[in-house]
Amino acid sequence: MAAGAREAQVRRCDVLVCGGGVAGVAAALEASREGARVILLEKTLLPGGLATSGLINVYLPLCDGNGHQVTFGLAEELLRLSMRYGPGDIPDWRAARNGGGNARFRVVFSPAAFVLALDEALQDAGVELWLDTLVCAAIVEKASESGARRVAGIEAETKGGRLRFLAHTVIDATGDADVAHRAGVLCHDEANSLACWALDANVLADAPTTLQTRGGRIGMLRVGGHRAEVGAPAPWHGLEAPEITRFALEGRAQVRRYYREAHAAAGPEARQTHFPIALPVMAQFRTTRRIEGRERMRPGEMECRRETSVGLAPDWRKPGCVWETPWGALLPAGIGNLLVAGRCIAAEGDAWDVMRVIPAAAMTGQVCGLAAALAARGGSSPEDLAVTEIQTRLRAKGFLLHRDEVVR
Ligand SMILES: Cc1cc2nc3c(=O)[nH]c(=O)nc-3n(C[C@H](O)[C@H](O)[C@H](O)COP(=O)(O)OP(=O)(O)OC[C@H]3O[C@@H](n4cnc5c(N)ncnc54)[C@H](O)[C@@H]3O)c2cc1C
């Protein structure tokens, strides 16, 4: 191929966001609103990741269960967007004391409605969106003097062929740390239990609530479960195609079994009134890879003050518990110019369980988007930014950064 033709295959931007889940969307919106030229690459046709393609339709809380909101910014904006074209109500959460579930600032939404609103928000913000675009390699450079490694961009497979995307800063929001892993960053993985959430319709007005189905006539059928809930063996890692295939097929086999039994119990006509209407098009792994970061969130550290905190995440499992998110958990160890947002940040055990959910993913996405835009504007690498500058700007956007600020 001639040099000119090769050059035509290169796209450039200030901030390149890989993966259009909740974290990637938040990162792209924030960076673009901060004035950066942003490209967002997504391998499916839908923004939203597990929250839309994966049918995970419970936007866990922004509050601590005691009437205090602790997560702000795009995490709240996206929660409200999830209801713009569909159902969902924010419960009365301000009066709650020690409140769980429906006494918290959370919402159950329609995944399809959320997609429509995310499309609109990305377009309004001027993000250049590439769907059906699979990130498949990291472009890593070595600085000539120090020998330090930095990510300069990625290669992506598209219908039109393989393209190179070069950026001032790259954000890995793939959920699986695909960019970090391919750039040689040390990553850890954990086992999952089987999960398959499917949309279930039961159109008989007087239909009894079906097993594990919530929300009335259209609800979510959930098979499998979190290993802490079901105590089930958790052999699934989600890192190889044959295993991902078995995971998807086993989940769907369990959904089939459910309908076979439900139809057998209710009689032959039940097939006409009670049936599946949507299956996840993304494997529902809670965790695949997470990065080794410059800082790490560890189990039991919910009481810890982190001086580098860039945001608060309420513990969705335990009212009253709030975690501080250290900036270094979004910075992969040993490489420059790369930020990581969403469920693959450096958090383990119950810290990871708190940080992997939708509102925390949106929060870390926004922080990465802001930092990437600042780095691009200042001509620096994000790891060289002063954390105090990021913190000042986040506070100006309404963020709380430390647990002792929550009561004010
Ligand atoms: C069974 C289950 C139940 C859950 N329950 C809840 C719940 O009730 N409430 C809650 O808040 N959270 C829940 N979660 C967690 C939550 O859904 C996710 O962790 C969260 O949505 C993660 O967002 P993310 O943006 O970090 O990652 P993801 O949603 O995984 O998004 C990553 C995006 O990157 C794209 N991508 C990946 N690799 C590439 C690549 N190589 N090239 C291009 N694009 C790529 C994907 O297609 C996807 O769109 C649950 C998760 C599971 C699996």
PDBQT file of the ligand as one rigid body, heavy atoms in Angstrom, charges set to zero:
ROOT
HETATM    1  C1  LIG A 501     -25.546  -9.973  35.796  1.00  0.00    +0.000 C 
HETATM    2  C2  LIG A 501     -25.201  -8.557  36.153  1.00  0.00    +0.000 A 
HETATM    3  C3  LIG A 501     -26.025  -7.831  36.997  1.00  0.00    +0.000 A 
HETATM    4  C4  LIG A 501     -25.716  -6.503  37.300  1.00  0.00    +0.000 A 
HETATM    5  N1  LIG A 501     -26.588  -5.790  38.065  1.00  0.00    +0.000 NA
HETATM    6  C5  LIG A 501     -26.416  -4.453  38.184  1.00  0.00    +0.000 A 
HETATM    7  C6  LIG A 501     -27.427  -3.642  38.751  1.00  0.00    +0.000 A 
HETATM    8  O1  LIG A 501     -28.478  -4.125  39.155  1.00  0.00    +0.000 OA
HETATM    9  N2  LIG A 501     -27.203  -2.288  38.803  1.00  0.00    +0.000 N 
HETATM   10  C7  LIG A 501     -26.045  -1.714  38.394  1.00  0.00    +0.000 A 
HETATM   11  O2  LIG A 501     -25.892  -0.478  38.515  1.00  0.00    +0.000 OA
HETATM   12  N3  LIG A 501     -25.052  -2.460  37.851  1.00  0.00    +0.000 NA
HETATM   13  C8  LIG A 501     -25.232  -3.808  37.713  1.00  0.00    +0.000 A 
HETATM   14  N4  LIG A 501     -24.284  -4.560  37.083  1.00  0.00    +0.000 N 
HETATM   15  C9  LIG A 501     -23.013  -3.936  36.693  1.00  0.00    +0.000 C 
HETATM   16  C10 LIG A 501     -23.136  -2.960  35.555  1.00  0.00    +0.000 C 
HETATM   17  O3  LIG A 501     -24.121  -3.327  34.636  1.00  0.00    +0.000 OA
HETATM   18  C11 LIG A 501     -21.824  -2.833  34.785  1.00  0.00    +0.000 C 
HETATM   19  O4  LIG A 501     -20.717  -3.157  35.543  1.00  0.00    +0.000 OA
HETATM   20  C12 LIG A 501     -21.680  -1.429  34.259  1.00  0.00    +0.000 C 
HETATM   21  O5  LIG A 501     -22.769  -1.157  33.413  1.00  0.00    +0.000 OA
HETATM   22  C13 LIG A 501     -20.328  -1.342  33.584  1.00  0.00    +0.000 C 
HETATM   23  O6  LIG A 501     -20.250  -0.234  32.731  1.00  0.00    +0.000 OA
HETATM   24  P1  LIG A 501     -18.911  -0.028  31.879  1.00  0.00    +0.000 P 
HETATM   25  O7  LIG A 501     -19.179   1.109  30.983  1.00  0.00    +0.000 OA
HETATM   26  O8  LIG A 501     -17.745   0.011  32.791  1.00  0.00    +0.000 OA
HETATM   27  O9  LIG A 501     -18.689  -1.369  31.052  1.00  0.00    +0.000 OA
HETATM   28  P2  LIG A 501     -19.597  -2.094  29.978  1.00  0.00    +0.000 P 
HETATM   29  O10 LIG A 501     -21.022  -1.886  30.241  1.00  0.00    +0.000 OA
HETATM   30  O11 LIG A 501     -19.083  -3.483  29.922  1.00  0.00    +0.000 OA
HETATM   31  O12 LIG A 501     -19.270  -1.312  28.621  1.00  0.00    +0.000 OA
HETATM   32  C14 LIG A 501     -18.139  -1.589  27.851  1.00  0.00    +0.000 C 
HETATM   33  C15 LIG A 501     -18.447  -1.219  26.417  1.00  0.00    +0.000 C 
HETATM   34  O13 LIG A 501     -17.278  -1.389  25.643  1.00  0.00    +0.000 OA
HETATM   35  C16 LIG A 501     -17.578  -2.107  24.470  1.00  0.00    +0.000 C 
HETATM   36  N5  LIG A 501     -16.372  -2.853  24.114  1.00  0.00    +0.000 N 
HETATM   37  C17 LIG A 501     -15.784  -3.851  24.812  1.00  0.00    +0.000 A 
HETATM   38  N6  LIG A 501     -14.676  -4.267  24.200  1.00  0.00    +0.000 NA
HETATM   39  C18 LIG A 501     -14.552  -3.485  23.102  1.00  0.00    +0.000 A 
HETATM   40  C19 LIG A 501     -13.596  -3.442  22.058  1.00  0.00    +0.000 A 
HETATM   41  N7  LIG A 501     -12.542  -4.252  22.036  1.00  0.00    +0.000 N 
HETATM   42  N8  LIG A 501     -13.787  -2.543  21.067  1.00  0.00    +0.000 NA
HETATM   43  C20 LIG A 501     -14.860  -1.694  21.082  1.00  0.00    +0.000 A 
HETATM   44  N9  LIG A 501     -15.789  -1.712  22.042  1.00  0.00    +0.000 NA
HETATM   45  C21 LIG A 501     -15.625  -2.589  23.048  1.00  0.00    +0.000 A 
HETATM   46  C22 LIG A 501     -18.741  -2.993  24.848  1.00  0.00    +0.000 C 
HETATM   47  O14 LIG A 501     -19.490  -3.387  23.726  1.00  0.00    +0.000 OA
HETATM   48  C23 LIG A 501     -19.515  -2.093  25.802  1.00  0.00    +0.000 C 
HETATM   49  O15 LIG A 501     -20.438  -1.291  25.128  1.00  0.00    +0.000 OA
HETATM   50  C24 LIG A 501     -24.549  -5.904  36.762  1.00  0.00    +0.000 A 
HETATM   51  C25 LIG A 501     -23.722  -6.622  35.913  1.00  0.00    +0.000 A 
HETATM   52  C26 LIG A 501     -24.045  -7.938  35.598  1.00  0.00    +0.000 A 
HETATM   53  C27 LIG A 501     -23.156  -8.685  34.640  1.00  0.00    +0.000 C 
ENDROOT
TORSDOF 0
